[in-house]
Amino acid sequence: MNVDDLLPLPPAVFHILVALAPGPAHGYAIMKDVKLRTTGHLRLGPGTLYGSIKRMLEQGLIEEVRARPGSPEDDERRRYYRLTRLGRRAAEAESARLAEILRQAKAHGLLPQRG
């Protein structure tokens, strides 16, 4: 699949990819990460999260991890996910696309000046 065909990524998909960039995580950890990184502005409910995960698995953006972490807090019912190469490329392409939009907004005086 061509990454350009996936852009722009839906916000939920992009945030899930960002949450998985450091390494594998289960659904609840992804929800907490997104809420924390967006200071509560984006809260992925279970329907949105798992619907997005299902589509992302089908598109090859993420894959389920079979190996379990050796953590005492781990619950055997949890499913862990990680980025695929395509998923990382899609996240990088979307990041570049958003950076360009922000560059243009700044050039047109739409971002507050720091200082």
Secondary structure as GFF3:
##gff-version 3
##sequence-region A 1 115
A	DSSP	three_ten_helix	3	6	.	.	.	ID=ss1
A	DSSP	alpha_helix	11	20	.	.	.	ID=ss2
A	DSSP	beta_strand	25	26	.	.	.	ID=ss3
A	DSSP	alpha_helix	27	37	.	.	.	ID=ss4
A	DSSP	alpha_helix	46	59	.	.	.	ID=ss5
A	DSSP	beta_strand	62	65	.	.	.	ID=ss6
A	DSSP	beta_strand	80	83	.	.	.	ID=ss7
A	DSSP	alpha_helix	85	107	.	.	.	ID=ss8
###
